Amino acid sequence: MTRSRARDVNVCGVTAAISVIDGKWKTALLWLLESGPHRPAELRRKLPGLSEKVLTQALREMEEDGLVHREVFAVLPPKTVYTLTGFGRELSEALAPLSDWGHRRLERLAAPVVAS
């Protein structure tokens, strides 16, 4: 899905929402940021396999979409902290039922198949 679909007013609401969280890491970042502010290095430590480049790109897109707030403190060395915005919290809450469904699906997949 392309980033332009995130701003296209002529797509269905589900498509518009999915385009904002599209990608491997954004839902995990939302989930981590639900617990409070995080520095980029903390996010990378908690998500093994996430490169600095991809983290930066995902956070920039999430900031552009109004999901996260980036605050840079004027200290040496510079300190940057990311937090969810109210809009980001709304999205996170909206995704909770989908997450529950996903967990139920995984439980079904893990359940032994009973022969009839």
C-alpha positions as CSV (number, residue, x, y, z in Angstrom):
1,M,0.0,0.0,0.0
2,T,1.4,3.4,-0.8
3,R,1.7,6.4,1.6
4,S,-0.5,8.5,-0.7
5,R,-3.5,6.3,0.3
6,A,-3.1,7.5,3.8
7,R,-4.3,10.9,2.6
8,D,-6.7,9.9,-0.1
9,V,-10.2,11.0,0.9
10,N,-11.8,8.7,-1.7
11,V,-10.8,5.4,-0.1
12,C,-12.8,3.5,2.5
13,G,-12.0,4.2,6.2
14,V,-10.4,0.8,6.8
15,T,-8.0,1.4,3.9
16,A,-7.2,4.8,5.2
17,A,-6.5,3.4,8.7
18,I,-4.4,0.4,7.4
19,S,-2.3,2.7,5.3
20,V,-1.3,4.6,8.4
21,I,-0.1,1.4,10.2
22,D,1.2,-0.4,7.1
23,G,4.6,-1.9,7.5
24,K,6.3,-4.4,9.8
25,W,7.1,-2.1,12.7
26,K,4.4,0.5,13.2
27,T,2.0,-1.5,15.2
28,A,4.8,-2.7,17.5
29,L,5.9,0.9,17.9
30,L,2.3,1.9,18.8
31,W,2.1,-0.9,21.3
32,L,5.4,0.1,23.0
33,L,4.5,3.8,23.0
34,E,1.2,3.0,24.8
35,S,3.2,2.5,27.9
36,G,4.7,6.0,27.9
37,P,7.5,8.1,26.3
38,H,10.5,6.3,24.8
39,R,13.8,7.3,23.4
40,P,14.7,5.9,20.0
41,A,17.5,3.7,21.4
42,E,15.0,2.2,23.9
43,L,12.6,1.3,21.0
44,R,15.4,-0.3,19.0
45,R,16.5,-2.4,22.0
46,K,12.9,-3.6,22.5
47,L,12.5,-4.5,18.8
48,P,15.4,-6.6,17.8
49,G,15.9,-6.6,14.0
50,L,14.7,-3.0,13.6
51,S,17.4,-0.9,12.0
52,E,18.0,2.7,12.9
53,K,17.1,3.8,9.4
54,V,13.7,2.0,9.4
55,L,12.9,3.2,12.9
56,T,13.6,6.8,11.9
57,Q,11.5,6.4,8.8
58,A,8.6,4.8,10.6
59,L,8.6,7.4,13.4
60,R,8.8,10.3,10.9
61,E,5.8,8.8,9.0
62,M,3.9,8.3,12.3
63,E,4.7,11.9,13.3
64,E,3.5,13.1,9.9
65,D,0.3,11.2,10.4
66,G,-0.3,12.7,13.8
67,L,0.2,9.5,15.8
68,V,3.4,10.4,17.7
69,H,4.9,13.6,19.1
70,R,8.7,14.1,18.9
71,E,10.3,16.2,21.5
72,V,13.9,17.2,21.3
73,F,15.5,18.5,24.5
74,A,18.3,21.1,24.3
75,V,20.9,19.2,26.2
76,L,24.3,17.7,25.2
77,P,24.1,15.1,23.8
78,P,20.7,15.9,22.3
79,K,17.9,13.9,23.8
80,T,14.8,12.9,21.7
81,V,11.7,11.4,23.2
82,Y,8.6,10.1,21.4
83,T,5.1,9.9,22.8
84,L,1.7,8.9,21.5
85,T,-0.6,11.8,20.7
86,G,-4.3,11.7,21.5
87,F,-4.9,10.7,17.9
88,G,-2.3,7.9,18.3
89,R,-4.0,6.7,21.5
90,E,-7.3,6.7,19.6
91,L,-5.9,4.5,16.9
92,S,-4.3,2.2,19.5
93,E,-7.7,1.8,21.3
94,A,-9.4,1.1,17.9
95,L,-6.9,-1.6,17.2
96,A,-7.4,-3.4,20.5
97,P,-10.4,-5.5,19.3
98,L,-8.4,-6.4,16.2
99,S,-5.5,-7.5,18.4
100,D,-7.9,-9.6,20.5
101,W,-9.2,-11.3,17.3
102,G,-5.6,-11.9,16.2
103,H,-4.8,-13.7,19.5
104,R,-7.9,-15.8,19.2
105,R,-6.9,-16.8,15.7
106,L,-3.4,-17.8,16.8
107,E,-5.0,-19.9,19.6
108,R,-7.2,-21.7,17.0
109,L,-4.1,-22.3,14.8
110,A,-2.2,-23.7,17.8
111,A,-5.1,-26.0,18.9
112,P,-4.8,-29.6,18.0
113,V,-7.0,-30.7,15.1
114,V,-9.6,-33.3,16.2
115,A,-10.2,-36.0,13.7
116,S,-13.9,-36.8,13.1
